[in-house]
């Protein structure tokens, strides 16, 4: 009788283990499928950025004067032979909620390596610096193949006060479990909105530049119309 009971219990626990394994496999597949959805969104955003750069000629446009609030735009390393464009956004850290003193800065540099038509690499450098304590924290994110749907090769380097806590860790090596779906969260909460901000900034800068040309044309037309009076 005892042997029968033990045999039944063994079958029961084996069944539970099998069910748990199946559930874990399904959860893993769901996480992977969700990650692939984010991968497609990331590729679409990178494709839109590449298209906008090519259409507007923003890399070689020397007439950019209007920029979004607390935003810089520059090309490098050489204006004559540019290899990338940068959009730098920053905000100052105040001493208190209503304080007037600035005690630090939060800055994000979005660097797109391009020949004016094709995008070969996208970098994001996020920096926080305290002027008083001189503490500094930097995370550098590099996508070496932005025009592919594979995001596993995106790397992350995290430095605090010049000490590297993480060095070129690949996104594909970051945990993506039910308890800690960190890989998917990085895609959803950082990469996708970060690229959306980058695309919107490029659209704003290029449209403001084109509007500037239009305003100049209007001024020229007014001048020419006046000339018809004499």
C-alpha positions as CSV (number, residue, x, y, z in Angstrom):
1,X,0.0,0.0,0.0
2,X,2.8,2.4,0.9
3,X,4.5,1.7,-2.4
4,X,1.4,2.5,-4.3
5,X,1.0,5.8,-2.4
6,X,4.7,6.7,-3.0
7,X,4.3,5.9,-6.7
8,X,1.2,8.1,-7.0
9,X,3.0,11.0,-5.2
10,X,5.9,10.6,-7.6
11,X,3.6,10.8,-10.6
12,X,1.8,13.8,-9.1
13,X,5.1,15.8,-8.4
14,X,6.5,14.8,-11.9
15,X,3.3,16.2,-13.4
16,X,3.6,19.4,-11.4
17,X,7.2,19.8,-12.5
18,X,6.2,19.3,-16.1
19,X,3.4,21.8,-15.9
20,X,5.7,24.4,-14.2
21,X,8.3,23.8,-17.0
22,X,5.7,24.3,-19.7
23,X,4.4,27.5,-18.0
24,X,8.0,28.9,-17.7
25,X,8.6,28.1,-21.4
26,X,5.4,29.9,-22.3
27,X,6.3,32.9,-20.2
28,X,9.8,33.0,-21.8
29,X,8.3,32.9,-25.3
30,X,5.9,35.7,-24.3
31,X,8.8,37.9,-23.1
32,X,10.8,37.1,-26.3
33,X,7.8,38.0,-28.5
34,X,7.3,41.2,-26.7
35,X,11.0,42.0,-27.0
36,X,10.7,41.4,-30.8
37,X,7.8,43.9,-30.9
38,X,10.1,46.5,-29.3
39,X,12.9,45.6,-31.7
40,X,10.6,46.4,-34.7
41,X,9.7,49.7,-33.1
42,X,13.4,50.6,-32.6
43,X,14.2,49.7,-36.2
44,X,11.2,51.8,-37.4
45,X,12.4,54.8,-35.4
46,X,16.0,54.4,-36.6
47,X,14.7,54.2,-40.2
48,X,12.7,57.3,-39.8
49,X,15.7,59.1,-38.4
50,X,17.8,58.0,-41.3
51,X,15.1,59.1,-43.8
52,X,14.7,62.5,-42.1
53,X,18.5,63.2,-42.1
54,X,18.7,62.3,-45.8
55,X,15.6,64.3,-46.8
56,X,16.6,67.5,-44.9
57,X,20.3,67.6,-45.4
58,X,20.7,68.5,-41.8
59,X,24.2,67.2,-41.6
60,X,25.6,69.9,-43.9
61,X,23.0,72.6,-43.2
62,X,24.9,75.7,-41.9
63,X,21.8,77.8,-41.4
64,X,20.4,76.2,-38.3
65,X,19.5,79.0,-35.9
66,X,16.3,77.8,-34.1
67,X,16.6,75.0,-31.6
68,X,14.3,73.5,-28.9
69,X,14.6,74.8,-25.4
70,X,17.9,73.8,-23.6
71,X,19.2,72.0,-26.7
72,X,22.4,72.3,-28.7
73,X,23.1,71.0,-32.2
74,X,26.5,70.4,-33.7
75,X,28.4,68.2,-36.2
76,X,31.8,66.6,-35.9
77,X,34.5,66.0,-35.7
78,X,35.1,68.5,-38.6
79,X,32.5,70.9,-40.0
80,X,34.1,70.5,-43.4
81,X,33.9,66.7,-43.4
82,X,31.3,65.8,-40.8
83,X,30.9,62.2,-39.8
84,X,28.2,62.6,-37.2
85,X,25.7,65.0,-35.8
86,X,24.9,65.6,-32.1
87,X,21.8,66.8,-30.3
88,X,22.7,67.7,-26.7
89,X,19.9,68.2,-24.2
90,X,20.4,69.4,-20.7
91,X,18.7,70.6,-17.5
92,X,20.1,72.2,-14.4
93,X,19.8,70.7,-10.9
94,X,18.7,73.2,-8.3
95,X,19.6,73.3,-4.7
96,X,16.0,72.8,-3.7
97,X,12.6,72.8,-5.4
98,X,12.4,76.6,-5.4
99,X,16.1,77.3,-5.1
100,X,17.9,79.7,-7.4
101,X,21.3,78.1,-7.1
102,X,22.3,75.5,-9.7
103,X,24.3,72.7,-8.0
104,X,24.6,70.4,-11.0
105,X,23.6,69.4,-14.5
106,X,21.8,66.5,-16.2
107,X,22.9,66.1,-19.8
108,X,22.1,63.7,-22.6
109,X,24.1,63.6,-25.9
110,X,22.5,61.9,-28.9
111,X,25.1,61.2,-31.5
112,X,24.3,59.8,-34.9
113,X,27.1,58.6,-37.1
114,X,26.0,59.2,-40.7
115,X,27.3,60.2,-44.1
116,X,24.2,62.4,-44.7
117,X,22.2,59.5,-46.1
118,X,22.9,56.3,-44.1
119,X,23.1,55.9,-40.4
120,X,25.8,53.5,-39.3
121,X,25.8,53.9,-35.5
122,X,23.8,55.6,-32.8
123,X,25.3,56.6,-29.4
124,X,23.6,58.1,-26.3
125,X,25.6,59.5,-23.5
126,X,23.7,60.3,-20.3
127,X,25.6,62.4,-17.7
128,X,24.8,63.7,-14.3
129,X,27.3,66.0,-12.5
130,X,27.2,67.7,-9.1
131,X,29.2,70.9,-9.1
132,X,29.6,70.9,-5.3
133,X,30.7,67.3,-4.6
134,X,32.2,66.9,-8.1
135,X,30.4,63.5,-8.3
136,X,29.8,62.4,-11.8
137,X,27.8,59.5,-13.3
138,X,27.8,58.5,-17.0
139,X,26.1,55.8,-19.0
140,X,27.1,55.3,-22.6
141,X,24.8,53.4,-24.9
142,X,26.0,52.3,-28.3
143,X,23.9,50.7,-31.1
144,X,26.5,49.5,-33.7
145,X,23.8,48.3,-36.1
146,X,20.8,50.6,-35.9
147,X,19.5,49.6,-39.3
148,X,18.9,45.9,-38.3
149,X,16.2,44.4,-36.1
150,X,18.8,42.8,-33.9
151,X,19.2,44.8,-30.7
152,X,21.2,42.2,-28.7
153,X,24.5,43.9,-29.8
154,X,23.6,47.3,-28.1
155,X,26.2,47.9,-25.4
156,X,26.1,49.7,-22.1
157,X,29.0,51.2,-20.1
158,X,28.2,52.7,-16.7
159,X,30.8,54.9,-14.8
160,X,30.5,56.5,-11.4
161,X,33.3,59.0,-10.6
162,X,35.5,57.5,-13.3
163,X,35.1,54.0,-12.0
164,X,33.5,51.5,-14.4
165,X,30.7,49.5,-12.9
166,X,29.6,48.0,-16.2
167,X,31.7,47.9,-19.3
168,X,30.3,47.3,-22.8
169,X,27.7,44.9,-21.5
170,X,25.5,43.7,-24.4
171,X,21.7,44.1,-24.2
172,X,21.4,40.4,-25.1
173,X,23.2,39.5,-21.9
174,X,20.9,41.4,-19.6
175,X,18.3,39.5,-17.6
176,X,14.8,39.0,-19.2
177,X,12.9,36.8,-16.8
178,X,9.3,37.1,-15.4
179,X,10.7,38.4,-12.1
180,X,13.1,40.8,-13.8
181,X,12.3,41.5,-17.5
182,X,15.1,44.1,-17.5
183,X,15.9,43.7,-21.2
184,X,12.4,44.5,-22.3
185,X,12.1,47.3,-19.8
186,X,15.3,49.0,-21.2
187,X,13.8,48.8,-24.7
188,X,10.4,50.0,-23.6
189,X,11.3,52.6,-21.0
190,X,14.6,54.0,-22.5
191,X,15.5,53.1,-26.1
192,X,12.1,53.6,-27.7
193,X,11.3,57.0,-26.0
194,X,14.9,58.1,-26.4
195,X,14.8,57.6,-30.2
196,X,11.4,59.2,-30.3
197,X,12.9,62.4,-28.7
198,X,15.8,62.3,-31.1
199,X,13.5,62.0,-34.1
200,X,11.2,64.8,-32.9
201,X,14.3,67.0,-32.3
202,X,15.5,66.5,-35.8
203,X,12.1,67.2,-37.3
204,X,11.8,70.4,-35.2
205,X,15.3,71.6,-36.2
206,X,14.9,70.9,-39.9
207,X,11.4,72.5,-40.1
208,X,12.5,75.5,-38.1
209,X,15.5,75.9,-40.5
210,X,13.2,75.6,-43.6
211,X,10.8,78.2,-42.1
212,X,13.7,80.5,-41.7
213,X,14.5,80.2,-45.4
214,X,10.8,80.9,-46.1
215,X,10.8,84.0,-44.0
216,X,13.9,85.2,-45.8
217,X,12.1,84.7,-49.2
218,X,9.2,86.7,-47.9
219,X,11.4,89.6,-47.0
220,X,13.1,89.4,-50.4
221,X,9.7,89.4,-52.2
222,X,8.6,92.5,-50.2
223,X,11.7,94.3,-51.3
224,X,11.2,93.4,-54.9
225,X,7.5,94.5,-54.8
226,X,8.6,97.9,-53.5
227,X,10.9,98.2,-56.5
228,X,8.0,98.1,-58.9
229,X,6.9,101.5,-57.5
230,X,9.8,103.4,-59.0
